[in-house]
Amino acid sequence: MVRLYLDEDVNVLLALLLQARSINITTAHGQKMLGRSDVEQLDFASTLNAALVTHNRVDFEKLFQEYIENERRYDGIIVLIRRDVYTMAQ
């Protein structure tokens, strides 16, 4: 089963809409991870065995490269284009 973790850059309403579709999802807000670094967010998502969902393409592309080069474990990064939250939920 896929698990998702929304960083603080993603509207928490998306989590509610996806939970209504039985998707296993949590948020930085719900996990009290607001204000943490991108590395901390990705590492925390990994402890949940969840893919991290973000709008922050630039920083997470760099972080992805670092994790690959250093063979660090993570469960995925999903970058969403900023759109209306109802459109993203579809």
C-alpha positions in Angstrom: 0.0 0.0 0.0 1.2 3.5 -0.8 1.7 5.9 2.0 2.0 9.7 1.4 3.5 12.5 3.5 2.7 16.1 2.5 5.3 18.6 3.4 4.2 22.0 4.7 4.3 23.5 1.2 1.2 21.5 0.2 -2.3 22.5 1.2 -3.6 20.2 4.0 -7.0 20.2 2.3 -5.4 17.8 -0.3 -4.8 15.3 2.5 -8.4 15.5 3.6 -9.7 15.0 0.0 -7.4 12.0 -0.5 -8.2 10.4 2.8 -11.8 10.5 1.7 -10.7 8.2 -1.1 -9.0 5.8 1.4 -5.5 7.0 0.6 -3.1 6.6 3.5 -1.8 10.1 3.9 -0.4 12.4 6.6 0.9 15.9 6.7 3.8 17.9 8.2 1.2 19.9 10.1 -0.4 16.8 11.5 3.0 15.3 12.5 4.2 18.6 14.1 7.0 18.9 11.6 6.4 22.5 10.6 9.5 24.6 10.1 11.8 21.6 9.7 14.4 21.4 7.0 13.9 19.5 3.7 16.3 16.8 4.8 14.4 16.4 8.1 11.1 16.2 6.2 12.4 13.5 3.8 14.0 11.5 6.6 10.8 11.7 8.6 8.8 10.5 5.6 11.1 7.6 5.3 10.5 6.6 9.0 6.8 6.4 8.0 7.6 4.4 4.9 5.9 7.2 3.0 6.7 9.1 -0.2 7.1 12.8 0.4 4.7 15.1 -1.6 5.9 18.6 -2.3 5.7 21.6 -4.6 9.3 22.4 -4.0 10.9 20.9 -7.2 14.2 22.8 -7.1 15.3 21.9 -3.6 14.1 18.3 -3.7 15.8 17.7 -7.1 19.1 18.6 -5.4 18.2 16.5 -2.3 17.3 13.6 -4.5 20.7 13.7 -6.2 22.4 13.8 -2.8 20.5 10.8 -1.5 21.3 8.8 -4.6 25.0 9.7 -4.5 25.2 8.8 -0.8 23.0 5.7 -1.1 20.6 7.1 1.5 17.2 5.4 1.9 14.0 7.2 1.1 10.6 6.1 -0.1 10.0 8.5 -2.9 9.5 12.1 -3.8 6.4 13.3 -5.6 6.5 16.9 -7.0 3.1 18.4 -7.7 2.6 21.4 -9.9 0.7 24.1 -8.0 -2.9 23.9 -9.0 -6.3 24.2 -7.4 -6.4 21.6 -4.6 -9.5 20.0 -6.0 -7.7 19.5 -9.4 -4.7 18.0 -7.7 -6.9 15.6 -5.8 -8.3 14.1 -9.0 
